[in-house]
Structure formats: structure tokens, C-alpha cells
Amino acid sequence: MRFDGTLKTWDDERGFGFIEPDQGGEAVFVHVKGFSRREGRPRVGQRLTFEVELDPRGKKRAKNVLALQAAKPG
């Protein structure tokens, strides 16, 4: 099942951040490896679509992440 959301935080040096799902609930962790295609660097405020899986510790993380809009330079 795919979800839509907005990238709320991003640490470019460490390659991860958190997505705020449109349907509410807790933010979902996203690692740079979770992006299906690289369309520029992820940017805070970027609209994304993603799937959710559980990591080995049972925490939610995003996978197969795609941009709904291209990241704006800046």
C-alpha cells in the first residue's frame, strides 16, 4: 500500500530524515537508500509517495520512495 506525505526533516550529511504522512500518525523514517530513483537531493517540504516496512527492530521506515514533485534547488 502506498502513502503520500511531506518530507519534514532531512540530514543530508547522514542521508536520512522523516516523512509526515498525509493521513496523520507518527512520522516515518526514510533513508537515502529508500528512494527508488534519485531526482536530486531530497528537500524539506518535498511531496513524496512511499511504502512502509518494519526494520529489524520493529520500527516503521519508508521504502520505494518517489518524489511527487522534483526537489527545488537551493
KOLZA-256034 format. One record per residue (C-alpha): x, y, z; residue number from 0. Coordinates in steps of 0.02 Angstrom, whole numbers, always signed. Layout:
BEGIN
<<X,Y,Z>,NUM>
...
***
This chain:
BEGIN
<<+0,+0,+0>,0>
<<+68,+171,-49>,1>
<<+54,+328,+56>,2>
<<+83,+511,+17>,3>
<<+170,+633,+131>,4>
<<+289,+779,+152>,5>
<<+473,+770,+195>,6>
<<+481,+861,+363>,7>
<<+665,+840,+408>,8>
<<+819,+791,+310>,9>
<<+1001,+772,+366>,10>
<<+1097,+772,+202>,11>
<<+1263,+727,+284>,12>
<<+1191,+572,+366>,13>
<<+1069,+530,+224>,14>
<<+905,+516,+320>,15>
<<+751,+610,+375>,16>
<<+568,+592,+420>,17>
<<+409,+597,+315>,18>
<<+246,+665,+386>,19>
<<+107,+554,+314>,20>
<<-46,+644,+243>,21>
<<-162,+528,+340>,22>
<<-81,+579,+505>,23>
<<+6,+474,+634>,24>
<<+189,+470,+681>,25>
<<+324,+525,+560>,26>
<<+404,+386,+457>,27>
<<+594,+367,+449>,28>
<<+669,+374,+275>,29>
<<+849,+334,+225>,30>
<<+926,+390,+61>,31>
<<+930,+205,+9>,32>
<<+739,+203,+22>,33>
<<+722,+314,-132>,34>
<<+683,+214,-290>,35>
<<+760,+345,-405>,36>
<<+874,+490,-370>,37>
<<+794,+651,-431>,38>
<<+912,+772,-349>,39>
<<+940,+789,-162>,40>
<<+786,+768,-53>,41>
<<+723,+936,+15>,42>
<<+618,+978,+166>,43>
<<+440,+1015,+106>,44>
<<+453,+896,-42>,45>
<<+298,+793,-79>,46>
<<+331,+605,-83>,47>
<<+241,+440,-110>,48>
<<+307,+287,-19>,49>
<<+276,+114,+53>,50>
<<+306,+67,+235>,51>
<<+401,-82,+304>,52>
<<+464,-129,+477>,53>
<<+650,-125,+510>,54>
<<+734,-267,+609>,55>
<<+691,-178,+773>,56>
<<+507,-164,+726>,57>
<<+509,+22,+684>,58>
<<+424,+93,+529>,59>
<<+530,+152,+384>,60>
<<+489,+210,+209>,61>
<<+539,+110,+55>,62>
<<+512,+130,-132>,63>
<<+504,+318,-106>,64>
<<+464,+425,-258>,65>
<<+451,+614,-273>,66>
<<+281,+684,-318>,67>
<<+371,+845,-359>,68>
<<+552,+873,-404>,69>
<<+665,+944,-269>,70>
<<+692,+1129,-292>,71>
<<+873,+1185,-296>,72>
<<+929,+1292,-153>,73>
***
